[in-house]
């Protein structure tokens, strides 16, 4: 009996530990602390790369840029130069005021509204360029409002895969990843991650829009199987080797921008 009690106590303690770690992993995705990366990770060639006042109206091609969870709008700056060189007008959607930032349902509303407004103002082509969770939100917006292209940078293709990858990279037991997924996607349990409602968009939503995925083989949050699934459905893929999450441009800016140019030319 004593041995059984000891075993049960150990099981309860282990389960509680898994729940706590899983909730912490989910919280880092759903409600991340604001993060300002080193300047070396947000490199701009010169002042012209920093967003300022775009030309009045919209160009023939209008690009809506969406940041991910931790950094905010400055994350997308590396992606503006190539589109400006192509004559596109640009718009940055800021979701930092939303409870779930770019994973919030209202983020999808904002992106879809921006795309619809650009079309109404005369844009012939509308492209959504999202980083990490911003790419997932862009896919959901494209499923709602027709656009001409999606560029996903380190795209969060599947929240479940991303959470499991993050947990594995941290060398926690696989069970912690399963708990993190449950916390992020289950009503009530999401409160353990500090949010009142669970995620409503957990997987890539759009399969019909021409898509370019820029990702790194070293990115634990973007599973190779998820990338292959979209590639099999027609998405273009440009794979980098060593970049950490969202740092593909930093690994090889010329190749990154070249892939975007080729994608834009094919639209």
Number of C-alpha atoms within 10 A of each C-alpha: 6 7 8 9 10 11 12 12 12 12 12 12 12 12 15 12 13 21 21 17 20 28 25 19 25 29 21 16 23 25 19 15 12 11 10 13 12 8 8 8 15 16 14 16 9 8 8 11 16 15 16 9 8 13 10 7 11 22 20 14 22 27 27 21 26 30 28 29 25 22 16 19 18 15 22 24 17 20 21 23 19 18 18 17 10 12 12 22 23 25 20 20 20 19 24 18 9 14 18 22 24 33 25 20 18 16 26 24 16 19 29 25 14 22 25 16 13 24 19 11 12 14 20 15 19 26 26 29 27 31 27 24 29 31 29 29 36 34 33 23 25 25 18 14 15 16 23 18 23 25 27 26 29 28 32 28 27 20 24 20 23 22 26 26 19 20 24 17 12 11 9 15 13 13 16 24 27 18 22 30 23 19 26 30 19 14 14 13 19 23 16 18 23 16 20 14 18 21 20 12 18 22 17 20 18 18 14 15 17 18 26 25 25 24 30 25 18 17 23 20 27 25 21 15 10 17 21 13 12 19 15 10 11 15 20 18 18 17 18 20 13 13 19 18 19 20 22 25 21 16 16 14 16 12 15 21 18 14 18 20 15 11 17 18 9 9 11
